[in-house]
Amino acid sequence: MAALINVPPKARRGEIIEIRTLTSHIMETGFRHTADGALVPRDIITSFTCRYNGTEIFRADLFPAIAANPYLSFFTVAKQSGKFEFEWIGDNGYSSSASASITVE
């Protein structure tokens, strides 16, 4: 899975920053049928979590109506230099992660 992460490389302490993520995943709602009538099994990303220096700062539960390539945008306060860790969990044992660093001055 490919993920595009947009975290500012630098920020001032106390500054509100925007974090944007876009991930690639072929989603199946579980409602579609094949040409021969068989149900295509559900295969979606069910949750997204972001941690800042190990502390969870954002979580989203996702459902079948989410886009095939989910885009998420959220804000947080830059408190200290460190690392953002992103994790996507889905059906059928799916798991993917990415990270990005920030320098706080």
N, C-alpha and C positions, 0 to 999 in steps of 0.2 A: 504494500500500500504506500502511496506517495502522499505526503502531507506538506502543505505550504504554511509556514508559521511566520507571522509578522509581529515582532516584538521590537520596540525601539532599542538600539544598541546602548544608548545613554539616556539618563534622565536625572533631574534634580530631586533630591530627597523631598518627599511630600507631594511630588507632582503626580497628577492623575494621568495614567497612560492607557492607551487602547491596545488590546491584544486581539489579533485576528487569526483564525485558523481555517484552512480549507483542506479537506481530506478526500481522497478518492476511494470509493467503495461501490461495488456493484450491489445495489439493494434489490431485494425481492420482498414484496409485501406479504406473500403467502396466500394471496387471493387470486393470482393469475393462473391460468391453465395452459398446458402445452397444446399443440395441434391435435394430439390424440386424446385430449381430455384429462390428462393427469395433472394434479395440483403441483405447482412449483413450490417447493418448501420455502418458508420464510427465512430470509437471511439479511438482517439489518444490523446496524450499529445501535446498541441499546443504551449506552451511556458514554459520556465524555467527562473527564476530570482534568483540572489544571491545578498543579501545586507550585507554590513559590517558596523556594528554599525548604521544601518538605512539608509545608503547611497548605492544606487544601483551600483554595480561594474561589473556585468556581466548579460547579457540577451541573450537568444537564442530563436528564433522562430523555431518550429519543424514542419515537414511535413510528409505525409503518408509514405515516404520511410525510416523513422527513425526506429531503432531497437525496438523490443517489450520491451526490458529492457534498456532504453537509458543510456549510459555512457558518462559523460561529464567531461573534464579536462580543467582547465584554471589556470592562474597565477595572483597573485596580490602582492602588497607590504605590508608587515606588518608594520602598522603605530602606532597602539596602541592596548592595550588589549581590548577585547570585544567579540562580538558575530557575527557569520555569520548566516544569515537566508536564507533558501532555499525554493523556492515555485515552484510547478509544477501546471500548469493550463491545462485543456483539454476539450474535447467535453463533452456534456451532463451534464454540471455543475461540472465536476471533478475538485477537488482541493486537494492538499496535501502539507504539509510543514514539514520541519525539521530544526534543528539548531545545531551549534557546537561553542564552545568557544576557544579562543586562548589567551595566556599570552605573551605579548611583553615586552622584557627586554631591 
